[in-house]
Amino acid sequence: MILLFQAQPDATSSLISTIIMFVAIFLIFYFLIIRPQQKRAKEHQKLIESLKKGDKVITSSGIHGKVISTDFDGMVKEARELARLADNIVVKIPLIKDGLKAVKFLKSEGIRTNVTLCFSPTQAILAAKAGAYYISPFIGRLDDISSDGMNLVKQIVQIYKNYNFETKVLVASVRHPMHVVEAGLIGADVVTMPFKVLEQMIKHPLTDIGLERFLEDWRKAQLELEKKFEKVK
């Protein structure tokens, strides 16, 4: 069959299809990314407004509060708000250009910072030079992409030692107990971990076996004592 004529696509329907596609993409982007971020920002602001200096917060070694803004002015503003809550506040700042500027400025005001999302020794050097109180290499995320997260920690610790940087190394994104062991051997200052990893650190099969044997021996000893007492009677 020979095709003599071919209908041309309707320009109007093509335009409508394109508009619908862009609207759909925007709605997906809005509900999956923009709206949740706006919700978190409102919740964060509500929490900050509800707290005041003197409120009791259960913590073991300082309170880490995170800024949401990514520009210099926004980060400084939020950091100041967080710093008013308690004397032991440490503000988490992302390792970006404006973040480093904010870290340097906040240090001049006496506000301690934890520079997060560190994935290279060069980033760690810049954070230390800016005056970060903590640097947080995210080791698990490096391991996830077939890199050696603990090697990064080793490099940072060595560089900081070489030049007497006061910035403390806080190992983050820990996946398992061996990350904790390796961090301790390398000489990291702090490790943060999920509760699951903390529970795994407690457990050891030989401890369970040893306890079971101890209890079994105790039960046997009790039975023998009871038999001896019965004979005496």
Salt bridges, closest charged atoms under 4 A:
ASP55 OD1 - LYS52 NZ 3.29
GLU81 OE2 - LYS77 NZ 2.89
ASP87 OD1 - LYS53 NZ 3.27
ASP98 OD1 - LYS101 NZ 3.93
GLU109 OE2 - ARG80 NH2 2.53
ASP143 OD2 - HIS179 NE2 2.84
ASP144 OD2 - ARG175 NH2 2.44
ASP208 OD2 - LYS203 NZ 3.35
GLU216 OE1 - ARG219 NH2 2.73
